[in-house]
Amino acid sequence: MARLLVDANLAPAVAVSLRRAGHDAVHVSEVGMAAAPDIAILQRAVAEQRSIVTFDLDFVHLLAVGGLAQPSLILVRMRSARTADVVARLTAVLVREAAILERSAIVTVDEHKLRVHELPLRRASPG
């Protein structure tokens, strides 16, 4: 079971559907954070030991610039933003990749594949 904080750029129904699938998922609107800045959402996710689920690339920037090792991030990069499509793909990924989220990572998910970058992100050395 994953502990998830679903960002405002995804429908609240995503969190509801993930709960029905057995995950501890909360949408930011359910906790009064629908208009909160990304840094506040990031801090809440760390405090509650939740992974953030989002379309927003700004979270990657915050994690990279801050050299942060938490929280894990599921970055949804699907062409379809339909709730049913997103939930189906996330559910499949969460079954297979739960251990990665526990270790802290950015998991980028599209319709066909996923990419995993463990946190903290390392800068490429000049070569």
N, C-alpha and C positions, 0 to 999 in steps of 0.2 A: 504494500500500500504506500503510495507516494503522498507526501504532504505538499500541497500546491497552493500558490497564490496566483490567481488568474488576473491578468492586467485588463484595464478598461478597454483596450482595443479589441478584445474578444467579448462575445456576448456573455451575459451572466448565465445563460443556458449551458454554456460549456462547463462551468463549475458544477452546475446541477447534474449534468450528465456524467461527469467524472465521479461525483459522489455516488451516483447510482451504480457505477462500475466498481465501487469499493474504495475509492481514493478519498483522502481528506483534502478536499478542494474547496477553496473560498475565493469568491470574486471580490475584487477591491470595492465594488459598490456595496457589498454586504457588510463591510466593515468601515464605511464612511470615508473611503479613500478614492472614490471615483475621479476626483479632480486633483489628487495629490501629485506632487512632483515625483519623478522617477526615483530620486535619491531617498525619499521617504518610503516608497514602496520597497526599495532595496533593503533599507534598514529594518522594516517590519518583517520582511522575509527572513533576514538573518536572525532576528529576535525570536521568531516563531519556528525556526528551522524548516522553512518551506522553500521549495524551488519556485521560481517565477516562470509563468507561461505567458508568452507575449509575441506580438508581431514586431515590437519596437526595437530597432537596432541600437537605440541610445543606451540600453542596459549593457550591451557588449562594451560600448565605449566606457561606461562607468566602471565596469569590472576591470577592463584593461588599464585604463589610466590610473585607477586606484591600486592596481596590483593585488586585487582582492581574491581570496580563495573561497569566498562564500558570497551569496548563495549560488546554488546551481541555477542554470537558466535553460529553459526550453524555448528556443527561438523558432517560431512557426513561420516557414517561408513557402507556404502552399499557395497555389494560384486561386484555389477555391477557399473562400472565407465562410462557406456554409457551415453552420454549427455541426450538422451531422457528419460532414466530411472531416472536419477538424477533430471532433471527438473520436471518430473511428480510428484515425491515424494516431492520435495521442494515446489512445488506449492500447493499441498494438505496440507502440514504442515503450510505454511505461511497463508493460509486461516483460519486454526483452531487456530494457536498459535501466532497471531500478537501481542496480548496484552502482552504475556510473553516477547517477544523481546523488547517491549517498557519499561518494568520494569527492564531489564538487567538480562540475564540468559545465561547459556550454554545449548543449545538444541542439544542433540545427536540423530541423525536420522539414522535408518536403514530401511530395506525394510518393516518391519512390526510394529515397535513401535518407540516411542521416549522417551527419558528421559530428564528431566528438572532439572537443578541445578541453583537456583537463585544466583546472584552475589551480594556482594563478596562471594567467597567460604569460608566456615567456617572449621577450622581444627577440627578434632574429638578430644574431650577432653579425656585425659588418664583416663582409668577406671579400 
